[in-house]
Amino acid sequence: MTSPVQIQQLARIVGGQMLYPPLHPIYVTSFSIDTRTLKQGDVFVAIKGPHFNGNDFVEKAFLKGACCAIVSRLRWHLKAKRQEIAELGPGPLIAVSDTTQALAKLGTYFRRKLRAKVIAVTGSIGKTATREMLAAVLGRSGKTYQSRSNYNNVYGVPLSIFEARPDCEYLVVELGMNAKGEIAQLADICQPDYGVVTNVSTCHTEFFESLDDVADTKAELFEKLPEKGALFVNADDSRLESRTHLAKCKVVGFGLSAGEFRGDNLRSLGENGTAFEVFYGGESHSLRCPLLGAHNVKNALAAVAVGRHLGMSWDAIVAGLADTSSLPHRVNLVGSRDGRLRVLDDSYNSSPAAVRAAIDTLLVLRGDVDPARSVILVLGDMLELGRLSESEHYKVGVYVGSRPIDQLFLLGPLSKHTARGACDSGMAPERIHHCQSIYDLKSALDEVQDGAWVLVKGSRAWALDRLVDRLCGESRQKVLIR
């Protein structure tokens, strides 16, 4: 919720023209780009995407209680001129040449009004987990708001700023990308005081020539940080480390083999996460990462590093990490509704490094309980890998074949390369199954051995969360490891 602003001032901020101006002063504090979630008194910003045009929903927005709409000048200016002067139109409109740019201008304006310190988090994988842990840690220091799960693009970052309350002390914003210049654009909107970069890996490579190009785009954040700020970077990632000279602020490293904040002595606690030690400044401290998987320890280290830099005590950081909650379909251990299966639900999205990490996590969890139980993988194709698609699916298959996996269920046209890799590294062909749909997968899993441990993972397009819902029910229960 932003500080109140008059509609006429909004028009000046975005460089727009008022159409059908209100008869009385109207102050606004909230914004929406979706009529399905729009609330009474919101300003509706009619953004235009590849598959929709918000200008088609302006009347609906006013019917739902919008106080004003920011619309396309090309669409509405001519329409207003054709109408009689006496007509009031659908409601107060601000006509602009580009509604997405208008949204960005509003984000930048209200960011300047915030007294909060803004921490921007990006990286190929792990940025959402890092954002969650960082927000939980900072919540022990002051009022903290974090962007929602998918609010990491040119639409979501401004909306995150709008939703932060004026008394917010820390705002944790996630920055995503699929093109050069996008991180710089988002950083211009949110103007971060601090930046966190988790890693560079094979993810979204369809849009880039090489991993160096991915690293260059992530490093756009480095140049946007103020001199009095700080950059927190994964010191184990050589591509990131080699670009830290671009930052004009203090650089703080974290990692398992390098960095000022170094994690070591990792120990699985089953469903309770991973215990580890942090070595910093000649001292060591024992902590617990509540999110499953040893890979999340690096993300926890990022949160620790930021917390310490901002003057938090170790006790407060430990308590903050413990407050972290897992997100739906992101490395959650749940039980099937019939009690037959333990399911590691990591169905939100997928990439090569994330698949390997999820496999390792499943095997560690299974080993903590009953190493004799069978292990089953359900893998949907990894998308947006571009020219690396075939080779990366093959490499994942090789990794699967090298691990103690009992059965492999695959979905998608690229899965033939995963199967080939698994066979080449020793997995028997009869243990590999190609399925055509979620229904086929569900039917196949109904026949597997009781007590099996199952990983479900794939790119968003495969909607494998629906498979988890069918297996476990929409109100899933966490598995209690005994």
C-alpha positions as CSV (number, residue, x, y, z in Angstrom):
1,M,0.0,0.0,0.0
2,T,1.6,3.2,-1.2
3,S,1.3,6.8,0.3
4,P,-1.9,8.5,-1.0
5,V,-1.5,10.2,-4.4
6,Q,-4.1,12.2,-6.4
7,I,-5.0,10.9,-9.8
8,Q,-3.9,14.0,-11.5
9,Q,-0.4,13.6,-10.0
10,L,-0.4,10.0,-11.3
11,A,-0.9,11.4,-14.8
12,R,2.1,13.7,-14.3
13,I,4.3,10.9,-13.0
14,V,3.6,8.7,-16.1
15,G,3.5,11.5,-18.6
16,G,-0.1,10.7,-19.4
17,Q,-3.2,12.6,-20.5
18,M,-6.3,12.7,-18.3
19,L,-9.5,11.5,-20.0
20,Y,-12.9,11.8,-18.2
21,P,-11.3,13.5,-15.2
22,P,-13.0,13.0,-11.8
23,L,-15.4,15.7,-10.5
24,H,-13.9,15.4,-7.0
25,P,-10.4,14.7,-5.8
26,I,-9.5,11.0,-5.7
27,Y,-6.5,9.7,-3.8
28,V,-5.1,6.3,-4.7
29,T,-2.9,3.9,-2.7
30,S,-3.0,0.6,-4.6
31,F,-2.7,-0.8,-8.1
32,S,-3.7,-3.9,-10.0
33,I,-3.0,-5.4,-13.4
34,D,-5.6,-8.2,-13.2
35,T,-9.3,-7.7,-12.9
36,R,-9.6,-11.1,-11.3
37,T,-7.8,-9.9,-8.2
38,L,-8.6,-6.2,-8.4
39,K,-9.9,-4.6,-5.2
40,Q,-12.2,-1.7,-4.6
41,G,-10.3,1.6,-5.0
42,D,-7.4,0.1,-7.0
43,V,-5.9,1.8,-10.1
44,F,-6.1,-0.6,-13.0
45,V,-3.1,-0.6,-15.2
46,A,-4.1,-2.0,-18.6
47,I,-0.9,-3.8,-19.6
48,K,-0.6,-5.5,-22.9
49,G,1.1,-8.9,-23.1
50,P,1.7,-11.5,-25.8
51,H,-1.6,-13.3,-25.1
52,F,-3.8,-10.5,-23.6
53,N,-4.6,-6.8,-23.7
54,G,-5.7,-5.2,-20.5
55,N,-7.5,-2.4,-22.5
56,D,-10.1,-5.1,-23.2
57,F,-11.0,-5.2,-19.5
58,V,-11.1,-1.5,-18.5
59,E,-14.9,-1.5,-18.2
60,K,-14.8,-4.7,-16.1
61,A,-12.2,-3.1,-13.9
62,F,-14.5,-0.1,-13.2
63,L,-17.5,-2.5,-12.5
64,K,-15.3,-4.2,-9.9
65,G,-14.5,-0.9,-8.2
66,A,-11.4,0.6,-9.8
67,C,-11.1,4.3,-9.2
68,C,-9.0,5.0,-12.3
69,A,-7.4,3.1,-15.2
70,I,-4.1,3.7,-17.0
71,V,-4.8,2.8,-20.6
72,S,-3.3,2.9,-24.1
73,R,-3.5,6.4,-25.7
74,L,-3.9,4.8,-29.2
75,R,-6.9,2.8,-28.0
76,W,-8.7,5.3,-25.8
77,H,-7.8,8.8,-26.9
78,L,-9.6,8.4,-30.2
79,K,-12.6,6.8,-28.5
80,A,-12.9,9.7,-26.1
81,K,-12.8,12.2,-29.0
82,R,-15.7,10.5,-30.7
83,Q,-17.9,10.6,-27.6
84,E,-20.0,13.5,-26.7
85,I,-18.5,15.9,-24.2
86,A,-21.4,15.3,-21.8
87,E,-20.6,11.6,-21.5
88,L,-18.5,10.6,-18.5
89,G,-17.0,7.5,-20.1
90,P,-16.2,4.3,-18.1
91,G,-14.4,6.3,-15.4
92,P,-11.3,8.5,-15.0
93,L,-8.6,7.4,-17.4
94,I,-4.9,8.3,-17.9
95,A,-3.9,7.7,-21.5
96,V,-0.2,6.8,-22.1
97,S,1.8,5.5,-25.1
98,D,3.0,2.4,-23.3
99,T,1.2,1.1,-20.2
100,T,4.1,-1.3,-19.2
101,Q,6.5,1.7,-19.2
102,A,3.9,3.6,-17.1
103,L,3.8,0.8,-14.6
104,A,7.7,0.9,-14.4
105,K,7.6,4.7,-13.9
106,L,5.1,4.3,-11.0
107,G,7.3,1.6,-9.5
108,T,10.4,3.9,-9.6
109,Y,8.4,6.8,-8.2
110,F,7.0,4.9,-5.2
111,R,10.4,3.2,-4.6
112,R,11.8,6.7,-4.0
113,K,9.1,7.2,-1.4
114,L,10.0,4.1,0.6
115,R,12.4,4.5,3.5
116,A,13.0,0.7,3.4
117,K,16.3,-0.8,2.4
118,V,15.8,-2.8,-0.8
119,I,17.6,-6.1,-1.3
120,A,17.5,-7.5,-4.8
121,V,18.0,-11.2,-5.2
122,T,18.8,-12.9,-8.5
123,G,20.5,-16.1,-9.8
124,S,19.8,-18.9,-12.2
125,I,18.5,-21.2,-9.5
126,G,17.8,-20.7,-5.8
127,K,16.7,-17.1,-5.8
128,T,13.2,-17.8,-4.5
129,A,14.6,-20.0,-1.6
130,T,17.1,-17.2,-0.8
131,R,14.4,-14.6,-0.9
132,E,12.3,-16.6,1.6
133,M,15.2,-17.2,4.0
134,L,16.4,-13.6,3.7
135,A,13.0,-12.2,4.4
136,A,12.6,-14.5,7.4
137,V,16.0,-13.4,8.8
138,L,15.4,-9.7,8.3
139,G,12.0,-10.1,9.8
140,R,13.8,-10.5,13.1
141,S,15.4,-7.1,12.7
142,G,12.5,-5.0,11.4
143,K,9.3,-4.9,9.4
144,T,10.0,-6.8,6.2
145,Y,8.1,-7.3,3.0
146,Q,9.1,-9.7,0.2
147,S,7.8,-10.0,-3.4
148,R,5.4,-12.7,-4.1
149,S,6.4,-16.0,-5.7
150,N,6.3,-15.0,-9.3
151,Y,6.6,-11.2,-9.0
152,N,10.1,-11.1,-10.5
153,N,9.6,-9.3,-13.9
154,V,8.7,-5.9,-15.3
155,Y,5.2,-6.3,-14.0
156,G,5.9,-8.0,-10.7
157,V,8.7,-5.8,-9.4
158,P,6.6,-2.6,-9.5
159,L,3.7,-4.4,-7.9
160,S,6.0,-5.6,-5.1
161,I,7.0,-2.0,-4.5
162,F,3.3,-0.9,-4.4
163,E,2.5,-3.6,-1.9
164,A,5.2,-2.6,0.6
165,R,3.8,-0.5,3.4
166,P,5.3,2.9,4.0
167,D,6.6,1.7,7.4
168,C,8.4,-1.2,5.9
169,E,12.1,-1.3,6.9
170,Y,13.3,-4.0,4.4
171,L,11.9,-4.9,1.0
172,V,13.3,-8.1,-0.5
173,V,12.7,-8.2,-4.3
174,E,13.4,-11.1,-6.6
175,L,14.7,-10.3,-10.1
176,G,14.2,-12.8,-13.0
177,M,15.4,-12.5,-16.6
178,N,15.2,-14.0,-20.0
179,A,17.0,-11.3,-22.0
180,K,20.0,-9.1,-21.9
181,G,19.3,-5.8,-20.2
182,E,16.4,-7.1,-18.2
183,I,18.2,-7.2,-14.8
184,A,19.4,-3.6,-15.4
185,Q,15.8,-2.6,-16.2
186,L,14.4,-4.1,-13.1
187,A,17.2,-2.7,-11.0
188,D,16.4,0.8,-12.3
189,I,12.8,0.3,-11.1
190,C,13.6,-1.1,-7.6
191,Q,16.9,0.8,-7.0
192,P,18.3,-1.8,-4.6
193,D,20.6,-0.9,-1.8
194,Y,22.0,-4.4,-1.7
195,G,22.2,-7.2,-4.2
196,V,22.4,-11.0,-3.8
197,V,23.4,-13.3,-6.7
198,T,23.1,-17.1,-6.0
199,N,24.8,-18.6,-9.1
200,V,25.0,-19.0,-12.8
201,S,23.9,-22.3,-14.3
202,T,22.3,-23.8,-17.4
203,C,18.8,-22.2,-17.2
204,H,17.0,-20.0,-19.7
205,T,19.9,-20.6,-22.1
206,E,17.5,-20.5,-25.0
207,F,17.7,-16.8,-24.8
208,F,21.5,-16.5,-24.5
209,E,24.5,-17.5,-26.6
210,S,26.5,-18.9,-23.6
211,L,26.7,-19.1,-19.8
212,D,29.1,-16.2,-20.0
213,D,26.2,-14.2,-21.5
214,V,24.0,-15.3,-18.6
215,A,26.6,-14.2,-16.1
216,D,27.0,-10.8,-17.9
217,T,23.3,-10.3,-17.6
218,K,23.2,-11.2,-13.9
219,A,26.2,-8.9,-13.4
220,E,24.1,-6.0,-14.6
221,L,23.0,-5.8,-11.0
222,F,26.6,-5.3,-9.8
223,E,26.8,-1.9,-11.6
224,K,23.5,-0.7,-10.3
225,L,24.3,-0.9,-6.6
226,P,25.3,2.3,-4.8
227,E,28.7,2.8,-3.4
228,K,27.4,2.7,0.2
229,G,25.6,-0.6,-0.5
230,A,26.9,-4.1,-0.7
231,L,27.0,-7.1,-3.2
232,F,26.6,-10.6,-1.8
233,V,27.8,-13.2,-4.2
234,N,28.4,-16.9,-4.4
235,A,32.2,-17.1,-4.1
236,D,32.1,-20.7,-5.4
237,D,30.9,-19.5,-8.8
238,S,33.9,-18.5,-10.9
239,R,31.8,-16.6,-13.5
240,L,30.3,-14.4,-10.8
241,E,33.6,-13.9,-9.0
242,S,35.3,-12.8,-12.2
243,R,32.8,-10.0,-12.6
244,T,32.7,-8.6,-9.1
245,H,35.1,-5.8,-10.2
246,L,32.1,-4.2,-11.9
247,A,30.6,-3.3,-8.5
248,K,31.6,0.0,-7.0
249,C,30.3,-1.1,-3.5
250,K,31.6,-3.6,-1.0
251,V,31.6,-7.2,-2.2
252,V,30.9,-10.0,0.3
253,G,31.4,-13.7,-0.7
254,F,29.6,-16.7,0.6
255,G,30.0,-20.4,-0.3
256,L,31.1,-23.9,0.8
257,S,34.7,-23.6,-0.4
258,A,35.3,-19.9,-0.6
259,G,34.1,-16.5,0.7
260,E,34.0,-14.6,4.0
261,F,31.0,-16.6,5.0
262,R,31.9,-20.3,4.5
263,G,29.6,-23.2,5.2
264,D,31.0,-26.6,6.3
265,N,30.2,-29.8,8.2
266,L,26.8,-30.3,6.6
267,R,24.5,-32.9,8.2
268,S,21.1,-34.0,7.1
269,L,18.3,-33.6,9.7
270,G,15.7,-35.4,7.6
271,E,12.5,-33.4,7.2
272,N,14.0,-30.7,9.5
273,G,16.5,-29.6,6.9
274,T,20.3,-29.5,7.2
275,A,22.6,-28.6,10.1
276,F,25.8,-26.8,9.2
277,E,28.5,-24.6,10.5
278,V,29.3,-21.1,9.3
279,F,32.9,-19.9,9.6
280,Y,33.3,-16.2,9.6
281,G,36.0,-13.9,11.1
282,G,37.9,-16.7,12.8
283,E,34.7,-17.9,14.6
284,S,32.3,-20.7,13.8
285,H,28.5,-20.8,14.5
286,S,26.1,-23.7,14.3
287,L,22.9,-23.1,12.2
288,R,20.1,-25.0,10.6
289,C,18.7,-24.5,7.1
290,P,15.0,-25.6,7.4
291,L,14.5,-26.0,3.6
292,L,15.3,-29.5,2.4
293,G,18.5,-30.2,0.4
294,A,22.1,-29.5,1.0
295,H,22.0,-27.2,-2.0
296,N,19.9,-24.8,0.1
297,V,22.7,-24.3,2.6
298,K,24.4,-21.9,0.1
299,N,21.1,-19.9,-0.1
300,A,21.0,-19.8,3.7
301,L,24.6,-18.5,3.8
302,A,23.5,-15.6,1.6
303,A,20.8,-14.7,4.2
304,V,23.3,-15.1,7.0
305,A,25.8,-12.8,5.2
306,V,23.2,-10.0,4.6
307,G,22.0,-10.3,8.2
308,R,25.4,-10.0,9.7
309,H,26.3,-7.1,7.4
310,L,23.2,-5.2,8.6
311,G,24.3,-5.7,12.2
312,M,22.1,-8.6,13.3
313,S,23.1,-10.9,16.1
314,W,23.8,-14.6,15.4
315,D,20.9,-15.5,17.7
316,A,18.5,-13.4,15.7
317,I,19.8,-14.9,12.4
318,V,19.4,-18.5,13.8
319,A,15.8,-17.7,14.9
320,G,15.1,-16.0,11.6
321,L,16.2,-19.0,9.5
322,A,14.0,-21.2,11.7
323,D,11.0,-19.1,10.7
324,T,11.4,-19.9,7.0
325,S,8.5,-21.7,5.4
326,S,8.7,-23.8,2.3
327,L,6.8,-22.8,-0.7
328,P,4.3,-25.1,-2.5
329,H,5.8,-27.5,-5.1
330,R,9.4,-26.5,-4.1
331,V,11.3,-29.4,-2.5
332,N,8.4,-30.4,-0.2
333,L,8.3,-33.9,1.3
334,V,4.7,-35.1,1.4
335,G,2.8,-38.4,1.6
336,S,0.4,-39.8,-1.0
337,R,-3.2,-39.8,0.0
338,D,-3.3,-43.6,0.4
339,G,-0.1,-43.6,2.5
340,R,1.8,-45.8,0.1
341,L,4.4,-43.3,-1.2
342,R,6.7,-40.6,0.0
343,V,6.8,-37.8,-2.6
344,L,9.4,-35.1,-2.9
345,D,7.4,-32.5,-4.6
346,D,9.7,-30.2,-6.6
347,S,7.3,-29.8,-9.5
348,Y,7.3,-26.0,-9.7
349,N,10.1,-25.8,-12.4
350,S,13.2,-27.6,-13.6
351,S,16.8,-27.1,-14.8
352,P,19.8,-29.5,-15.0
353,A,21.4,-28.4,-11.8
354,A,18.1,-28.3,-10.0
355,V,17.3,-31.9,-11.1
356,R,20.7,-33.2,-9.8
357,A,20.2,-31.4,-6.5
358,A,16.6,-32.8,-6.1
359,I,17.9,-36.3,-6.8
360,D,20.6,-36.0,-4.2
361,T,18.1,-34.6,-1.7
362,L,15.7,-37.5,-2.3
363,L,18.5,-40.1,-1.8
364,V,19.7,-38.5,1.4
365,L,16.1,-38.4,2.8
366,R,15.5,-42.0,1.9
367,G,18.9,-43.0,3.3
368,D,18.0,-41.3,6.6
369,V,15.0,-43.6,7.0
370,D,15.1,-46.9,5.0
371,P,17.9,-47.4,2.4
372,A,16.1,-50.6,1.2
373,R,13.1,-48.7,-0.1
374,S,12.9,-48.2,-3.9
375,V,13.6,-44.8,-5.5
376,I,11.5,-43.5,-8.4
377,L,12.0,-40.4,-10.5
378,V,9.3,-38.7,-12.5
379,L,10.9,-36.1,-14.8
380,G,9.3,-33.8,-17.2
381,D,11.3,-32.1,-19.9
382,M,13.5,-29.1,-19.0
383,L,12.5,-26.2,-21.3
384,E,14.1,-23.0,-22.4
385,L,17.6,-24.6,-22.8
386,G,17.8,-23.8,-26.5
387,R,20.7,-25.5,-28.4
388,L,21.8,-27.2,-25.2
389,S,18.5,-29.1,-24.8
390,E,19.6,-32.4,-26.2
391,S,23.0,-32.5,-24.5
392,E,21.7,-31.3,-21.1
393,H,18.9,-33.9,-21.1
394,Y,21.5,-36.5,-22.0
395,K,23.7,-35.4,-19.1
396,V,20.9,-35.6,-16.6
397,G,20.2,-39.1,-17.9
398,V,23.8,-40.0,-17.3
399,Y,23.5,-38.7,-13.8
400,V,20.4,-40.7,-13.2
401,G,22.1,-43.9,-14.4
402,S,25.0,-43.3,-12.1
403,R,22.7,-43.1,-9.0
404,P,20.8,-45.9,-7.2
405,I,17.5,-45.2,-9.0
406,D,15.0,-48.1,-9.4
407,Q,12.6,-46.7,-12.0
408,L,12.6,-43.6,-14.2
409,F,9.3,-42.2,-15.6
410,L,9.7,-39.6,-18.3
411,L,7.3,-37.1,-19.9
412,G,8.0,-35.0,-23.0
413,P,9.7,-35.3,-26.4
414,L,13.2,-34.5,-25.1
415,S,13.0,-37.4,-22.6
416,K,14.4,-39.7,-25.2
417,H,17.8,-38.1,-24.7
418,T,17.4,-38.5,-20.9
419,A,16.7,-42.2,-21.4
420,R,19.7,-42.6,-23.7
421,G,22.0,-41.1,-21.2
422,A,20.6,-43.3,-18.4
423,C,21.1,-46.4,-20.5
424,D,24.6,-45.4,-21.5
425,S,25.5,-45.1,-17.8
426,G,24.2,-48.5,-16.8
427,M,20.4,-48.2,-16.2
428,A,18.5,-51.2,-17.6
429,P,16.1,-50.1,-20.4
430,E,13.2,-52.0,-18.8
431,R,13.4,-49.6,-15.8
432,I,12.8,-46.6,-18.0
433,H,9.2,-45.7,-18.9
434,H,7.9,-43.0,-21.3
435,C,4.5,-41.6,-20.5
436,Q,2.2,-39.5,-22.6
437,S,0.3,-37.6,-20.0
438,I,-0.2,-36.9,-16.3
439,Y,-3.0,-39.5,-16.4
440,D,-0.5,-42.1,-17.6
441,L,2.0,-41.2,-14.9
442,K,-0.6,-41.4,-12.2
443,S,-1.7,-44.9,-13.4
444,A,1.9,-46.1,-13.5
445,L,2.6,-44.8,-10.0
446,D,-0.5,-46.6,-8.7
447,E,1.3,-49.8,-9.6
448,V,4.7,-49.2,-7.9
449,Q,5.9,-50.9,-4.7
450,D,4.5,-49.6,-1.4
451,G,6.9,-47.5,0.5
452,A,8.7,-46.1,-2.5
453,W,10.3,-42.6,-2.5
454,V,9.2,-40.6,-5.5
455,L,10.7,-37.3,-6.9
456,V,8.4,-35.3,-9.2
457,K,10.1,-32.6,-11.1
458,G,9.7,-30.8,-14.5
459,S,9.3,-27.4,-16.2
460,R,6.2,-25.4,-15.5
461,A,4.7,-26.2,-18.9
462,W,4.2,-29.8,-17.9
463,A,2.1,-28.9,-14.8
464,L,3.4,-31.8,-12.8
465,D,2.0,-30.1,-9.7
466,R,-1.3,-31.6,-10.9
467,L,0.2,-35.0,-10.7
468,V,1.2,-34.3,-7.1
469,D,-2.3,-33.1,-6.4
470,R,-3.7,-36.3,-7.7
471,L,-1.3,-38.4,-5.8
472,C,-1.4,-36.5,-2.5
473,G,-4.5,-34.4,-2.6
474,E,-4.6,-30.6,-2.7
475,S,-4.3,-30.3,1.1
476,R,-1.1,-32.3,1.3
477,Q,0.3,-33.6,4.6
478,K,4.0,-33.4,5.4
479,V,5.7,-36.8,5.8
480,L,6.9,-37.4,9.3
481,I,10.2,-39.2,9.1
482,R,10.7,-41.7,11.9
